[in-house]
Amino acid sequence: MTNASSLERRLRSELTGDVLFDAFSRGRYATDASFYQIMPAGVVVPRSMDEALRALAIARDEGRKVTPRGGGTSQCGQTVNDGLVVDLSKHLNRILSLDVENRTCVVEPGIVLDDLNRQLKKHGLWFPVDVSTASRATIGGMAGNNSCGGRSLRYGTMRDNTLSMEAALADGTLARFGEVQRDLSEVNAGEATLALFRDMLDLGAREAEEIAARFPKVQRRVGGYNLDALTPRNAPNNMAHLLVGSEGTLAFTTKVELKLWPVIRNKALGVCHFGSFYEAMDAAQHLVKLKPIAVELVDRTMIALGRDIAMFRPIIGAAIKGDPDAVLVVEFAEEDQVDNLERLKQLTELMGDLGFGWNNDKRRWGGVVEITEPALQGGIADFRAAGLNVMMSMKQEGKPVSFVEDCAVPLPHLADYTARLNEVFAKHGTSGTMYAHASEGCLHVRPVLNLKLEKDVKAMRAIAEEAFALVREYKGSHSGEHGDGLVRSEFHETMFGERLVADFRDVKHRFDPDNVLNPGKIVDAPKMDDRSLFRFRPDYRVNELKTKLDWSAWPGAGGGFQGAIEMCNNNGACRKLEGGVMCPSYRATRNEKDVTRGRANTLRLAISGQLGPDALASDEMMETLKLCVSCKACRHECPTGVDMAKMKIEVLAARAASHGLTLRDRLVGYLPRYAGLASRLAPLVNLRNSSPLLRKLFERFAGISARRALPAFRRDVFVPPADSVGPETGREVVLFTDTFNRIYERETLDAALRVLTAGGYRVHLPKPASGNRPLCCGRTFLSAGLVDEAKAELDRLVAAFAPFATRGVPIIGLEPSCLLTLRDELSSLRKDNDAKAVGAHALTFEEFLVREAEAGRLQLPLGTVADRVMVHGHCHQKSFGAFKPVEQVLRLIPGLKVETIESSCCGMAGAFGYGADTYDASIEMAELSLLPAVRRADQATLVVADGTSCRHQIHDGTQREALHVARVLAMSLDRANTSSMTSPMTKETSHG
């Protein structure tokens, strides 16, 4: 075995893609969504398939294993190994050809399923193997695992929808794997490939009887190699079906030809409620007779956890009735919606015929909630797809562990199997969660265990052996969807028998005699409970560390900081490329380093000493977090609640404590302290923007990009006209005059005052108890890791605001990042009643107005200002559910059509967009959707963005002025006054 440095040297000299051999990068690829961790020798991110194959050849020459990788979301450890990892997801993600008429396409293996389907949708087509990880799962990975998805009842598995594959064997031989006649007469290939095919078909003929006898007779059988694809019974034989499910152990896939289907145009859902889990499982065999395309289980645990997750709470509220022990979501999707509605009616009748009713006792309690609204259907689908992450959101040491997760049994046995499985769990001192594919007898079953404890590891082993014995008794499959990997491969002999396992070894050796391709999977696997391969090995330790924020909701060192980091299960929801906000830096770079999962992995490795001493405050850690824009999207969109923005504050604080502050940190962090002086010297301070020399000097010494103009200071900063303004008898409010609007865009504060006083409110403008410096939320200090300084600012603010908050006066803010600091970081720094009161009464401007309008208390004369407005939502508004009120308020303006720009982070993100080292990434984020959308808008269209940073990014990128909602409302007031027309807003008009 030659050393890794030789491998690294050759890869760097012969490839143009990323070659990653540092400990931090390797650590990010050491895990997937399983509980395993194996440090690779290195990682390659090839720019072309030729480069990928060259990497394979170099690794083979250097005696290194090769593991191809897509989204890295494998449940069973398929994508971790100690050789070279080849990440195909960044560059090798194109549709190579599309035949709309014949409904086929050829794709590169790194293309993500959702991305493929977005491109196919305009042709009325889709690829229907709709796995729950569709937003990050790649087609190559899905083929490797023989993925199934929720609708396999109708569409089948990955194998059923793969027409052919092109791949390189371990020795570099390129071959096409597709349908062949048994005499191979039509195969155009070299002699080596023909000989390989001939040997495989001979094996299939020789073992046909054994295969028929031992392979489970369930559709969701994805364990072992697909030897049944080779038997004479299946002639003509498709050689690609042998590669499907082979987990990268037989060949290196270069192209995949897929069978496509017409998109689903109409749907109807019936949410069948059951007071008894057993009865739900027993009912599944009857419900499938109505020919739905899916029947998906959601159990009591998943419902309860979902109610605690902000993004899912309203969905559960609308779809769930009472307190069910389980629900089965039955989906109909025929072309004619009348047919779907008829089947929905039949479903309700069938539930009644089975003896279920809303007024029955618990065991027979139940019924159907019909869901025909597309938006709610989509929300339910999102909730079910997030099932794994929802289950993993438990804030405790024990987590639901995947190892008997997707066993599949025939439907008539499903109720008995699950009941007996729960008995197995109880016998070993635990309980389990169950959800997913009831229509196929394949449930995602996870007992709750703490794999840091030897006793729980032993329990896992015992549960696995007993559960797999049950599966064999019911003639099911121990791998029903997620494959074999390190979890199940060692159990193949008990499932398939000694003879077939010997055949598996023969197949592996015939394809890969030197054991180069992803060894240890399917054949010759290690023990599934070998703790040296675990993420939490026996020597895993996190020493006590001092933290600045409150992490007490989680267990572990650092007051719970450890537990918060370990919430990341690597399932990769943060790798989605569209929808929501998370993760904006990953969307721009497609680098594992720049995604929430990659950062959380790095933090876990750092605090546990696996990246060397002082790794938490190291340069490498700062590089890992450099492109995190603290958008807080992960706080809202990560179902396990990994709050990387909050974690970054801890890292920045550790960095500041050990390395001090840079000039840029000081300029950003202390802005509120020197803003008054800078305003008085505005003409002098602003010279930097007009002087190329000063721009270059600022870039060199302060790290502020010369390509970016800084916000201009002004002398006429906002100064409260009085302690209180507006009608003395009006309802009281407090207006939080944040630093950014106060010193840069006072027009926004002026406009907000006009709107509030015009609405009849008595607006208080509190001053600090001592000193003349205005109040501040400490946001800029937090962004520099100066947590103590931020707390000092918040202490001043709480002292001024608490007297109002404790008597119920709303605190209204205009800058989302500042106002929402009072609902977020404040509670991590102070737990006293005054701080809680301030946080509880903090509202964005729009949240307050919507609340007042819906209560019938808001009276404002508004006039027409434009025909159309395009709105960009601030990341923090979206994270805290405060963006919808922005749309609602704008719709109160007569004749205004409101369009939301579907965008992630604007890329400016406070000081992020001004950094010399982050400017390019900032622009890339903005160019993903925001700036192109604004450029497409005509000049008569208003552009609205509440965030100061967002407005600056829009101006810099498009030369268009974006407005805060307060200014648009003030314009509407002016228009109404000018035209002498009034349009009072009341509760009735608030919904118009």
Secondary structure as UniProt FT lines:
FT   HELIX           4..14
FT   STRAND          18..20
FT   HELIX           23..28
FT   STRAND          36..37
FT   STRAND          42..45
FT   HELIX           49..61
FT   TURN            62..63
FT   STRAND          66..69
FT   TURN            78..79
FT   STRAND          84..87
FT   TURN            89..91
FT   STRAND          95..99
FT   TURN            100..103
FT   STRAND          104..107
FT   TURN            109..110
FT   HELIX           113..121
FT   TURN            122..124
FT   STRAND          125..126
FT   TURN            132..136
FT   HELIX           139..145
FT   TURN            150..151
FT   HELIX           152..155
FT   HELIX           159..161
FT   STRAND          162..168
FT   TURN            170..171
FT   STRAND          174..177
FT   STRAND          179..180
FT   TURN            182..183
FT   TURN            185..186
FT   HELIX           191..206
FT   HELIX           208..214
FT   HELIX           227..230
FT   HELIX           232..234
FT   STRAND          237..238
FT   HELIX           240..243
FT   TURN            244..245
FT   TURN            247..248
FT   STRAND          252..259
FT   STRAND          261..262
FT   STRAND          268..274
FT   HELIX           277..287
FT   HELIX           288..290
FT   STRAND          294..299
FT   HELIX           300..307
FT   TURN            310..312
FT   HELIX           313..319
FT   STRAND          326..332
FT   HELIX           337..353
FT   TURN            354..355
FT   TURN            358..359
FT   HELIX           362..364
FT   STRAND          365..371
FT   HELIX           374..385
FT   HELIX           387..391
FT   TURN            392..393
FT   STRAND          399..400
FT   TURN            405..406
FT   HELIX           411..413
FT   HELIX           414..427
FT   TURN            428..429
FT   STRAND          432..437
FT   HELIX           438..440
FT   STRAND          442..449
FT   TURN            451..452
FT   HELIX           454..473
FT   TURN            474..475
FT   HELIX           485..488
FT   HELIX           489..491
FT   HELIX           492..496
FT   HELIX           498..511
FT   TURN            513..514
FT   TURN            519..520
FT   TURN            528..529
FT   HELIX           531..533
FT   TURN            538..539
FT   TURN            552..553
FT   HELIX           558..560
FT   HELIX           561..565
FT   TURN            566..567
FT   HELIX           573..575
FT   HELIX           584..589
FT   HELIX           592..594
FT   HELIX           596..607
FT   TURN            608..611
FT   TURN            613..614
FT   HELIX           615..617
FT   HELIX           619..625
FT   TURN            626..627
FT   HELIX           633..637
FT   TURN            639..640
FT   HELIX           644..659
FT   HELIX           663..669
FT   HELIX           671..680
FT   HELIX           682..685
FT   HELIX           687..690
FT   HELIX           692..702
FT   TURN            706..707
FT   STRAND          724..725
FT   TURN            728..729
FT   STRAND          731..736
FT   HELIX           739..743
FT   HELIX           746..758
FT   TURN            759..760
FT   STRAND          761..764
FT   HELIX           779..783
FT   TURN            784..785
FT   HELIX           787..805
FT   TURN            806..808
FT   STRAND          811..813
FT   HELIX           816..819
FT   HELIX           820..822
FT   TURN            823..824
FT   HELIX           825..829
FT   HELIX           833..840
FT   STRAND          842..844
FT   HELIX           845..854
FT   TURN            855..856
FT   STRAND          868..872
FT   HELIX           875..879
FT   TURN            880..881
FT   HELIX           884..890
FT   TURN            891..892
FT   TURN            894..895
FT   STRAND          897..900
FT   TURN            909..911
FT   HELIX           912..914
FT   TURN            916..918
FT   HELIX           919..927
FT   TURN            928..929
FT   HELIX           930..936
FT   TURN            939..940
FT   STRAND          942..945
FT   HELIX           948..958
FT   HELIX           965..978
FT   TURN            979..980
FT   TURN            987..988
FT   HELIX           989..991
//
